[in-house]
Amino acid sequence: MVTLAGWLNPTRVIGLSANLFALISCAIAWTGSRGTPRRRKLAAVLAVLEAGLLVDLAFSFRWLLHDLLENEAIAKGLYAQRAGPQIVALYLLSAAAAAGMGLAFQRLRGRTGAFVATCGAILSLSCWCVEVISLHATDTVLYYTVDGVMLVSLCWVACALMTGLGILWDTPASHAHAAQSANPAGAPPSSLTGF
């Protein structure tokens, strides 16, 4: 039986907090994007992804999938030869992530925040897949612990920040607020010739 203290270890708390931030940011962007269906759709898709990652971090579904695949490999006598397929899977994952970011760059041209948010989501999914693939060399780096916190939590935080801050940056309300604070109502536009 896992105690609450064991379940809520520092790494998990960091991951849950990071994904909750990204989920809330996506929800804010979704509600703030009224009248702009493309922005709302992206925010909704990212919110669903972040909710899934949050649930996964809470209940470790990626490890259940990893254990299922590992047990299947053991049952078929393939466990000793797992390194080759794992490396191939990591290469394919890297190629898919790069292709996804390239496609996002083309489709989201001119929407830097949306591009950053989408790249954060792609990297989050990639990190999730790397954990499921669980090559020993990557596990050694990801699960290296410093003061009770695994380095993988830094990946989770970076990806969640990219997604959360990127989607907020893409929200029309943030553009309107930035324009309003740059030029308060009633103030004439600033000009270098007005000295």
N, C-alpha and C positions, 0 to 999 in steps of 0.2 A: 504494500500500500504506500502511495506517495503522499507525504505530508504537504500541507499548504506551503510551508517554508521551502520544501524541496521543489515543489512545482513552481513557485514564484521566485526562481533564482534570478540574480541580477541580469543575466543574458536575456532571459525571457521577458523580464520587466522592460528592459530597453527595447526589445523587439515589439512588444505589445504597444508600448507608448508611441514608438515611431509609426507603426501601422495605423494606430488610432488617429494620430495627427493627420496622416495622409487621407484616411477615410473621411474625417471631418472636413478637411480642405476640399475634397471632391464633392461632398454634400453641399458645402457653401457655394462652390462654383456651379453646381447643378441648379441650385435655387437662384443664384445671381445671374444666370444666363437666360432669363426669360426672353423669348422672342428671337433667340439665336439657336436654332435646332442643332447645328453642327457642334457648337460648344457644349450644349446640354448633353448631347449623345456621348461625346468624349468623356465628360465629367461623370456621367452615369456608368459607363463601361469601366472607368478607372475606379469608381466607388465600389462596384461589384468585385473587381479584382482585389482591391485593398481589404474589403470585408472577408473575402476568401482567405487571403494571407493572414489576416488577424485571427480567424477561426483556426487556421492551420497552426499558427504559433501557439494558440491556447491549448490545442489538443494533439499536436505533433502528428498530424496525418501523413506528413512527408516521411516520417520514420516508420509508420505502419506500411506505407507503400514500399519503402526501402526493405523492410523486413520480409514482406511478401515476395519481392523479387529475389532477395537473398535466399530465402527458403526454397524457392522454385529452382534456383541454380544449384543448390546443395542436393535437392532431390534428383536432379537430372545429371549430377556428377560434373557440373560445369563450373563450380565455384572456384577451383584452382586456376582456371583460364579466364577469369573475369577481367583482368587488367586490360587486355587488348580491346574487348568490346566497350569497356568504360572509356578508354582514351578516344575511340572512334565516336562514341556518344558525345563526349565533350567537344570534339572538333565540329561535329554536326550542330551541336547547341551553339557554339561560337559563330558558326556560319549563319545559322538561323537568326541569332540576335543581331548580327551585323546587317543582314538583309532587312530585318524588321526596322532597324534604325534608319537604314537608307530609304526604305519606303516611307517611313514617317517623315523624313526630311523632305521628300518630294511632295507628299500630300499636305503637309502642314507648313509649307513655305510661307514666310511672312508672319507666322504665329510662333514666335520663339518660345513662349511659355508652354504652349501645347506640345511643342517638340520636346522640350525638357521633361515635361510630365510623362509623355509617352516613352521616352528613353528610360526614365526612372522605373516605369512599369515593366518594360522589357528586361531591364537589368534585375528587377525583383524576381520576375519569373525565371530568369536564367540562374540566379542564385538558388532559388528553390530547386530547380532541376539539378544543379551541381550537388546539392545536398542529397538528393535522391540517388544520383549516380554513385556518389560516395567513393571516389577514387582515393586510395590511402594517402597519396601525396597532397591532394587538395584538402582532405580532412585534417591532416596535420597542421596546415596553415589556418584553415577556418576555425578549428576548435582549439587553437592555442589559447591558453587562458592567462590573462594578466589581471591580477587583483580580483579574481573570481568572475571576470567577464571574458567571454569568448570573443575572438576577433570577428567572428561572423556577424556579431551585433553591429559592428561598424558598417558592414555592407548593408544591413537592413536599414540603418539610420540614413546612410547616404542615398539609397534608393527611395526611401520614403520621403526624404526632404526634396529630392528632385521631383517626385510625383506631386507632393502636396504644394510646394511653393510654385512649381511650374503651372499647375492647373489654376491656382489663384492668380498668377500673373496673366493668364489667358482670359480671365473673367472680365466681361465688359464693365462690370461695376468697378473693378479696380482701375480700368482705364479712365472711366468717368471721374472717379475720385482723384486720380493723379492729375487729370486736366483741370479739375476744379481747384485743387490746392495750388497748382502752378499759376493759375490766373483767377484770383478771387473775384466774386461777382462785383461788378461796378468798376473794377480797376482796369485802366487801359492796358493794352498789351505792351509789354516792355520792349524797348528798342534802344539800340546803342546810339541812334541818332537823336534821341530825346534828351541828351545832356544839356 
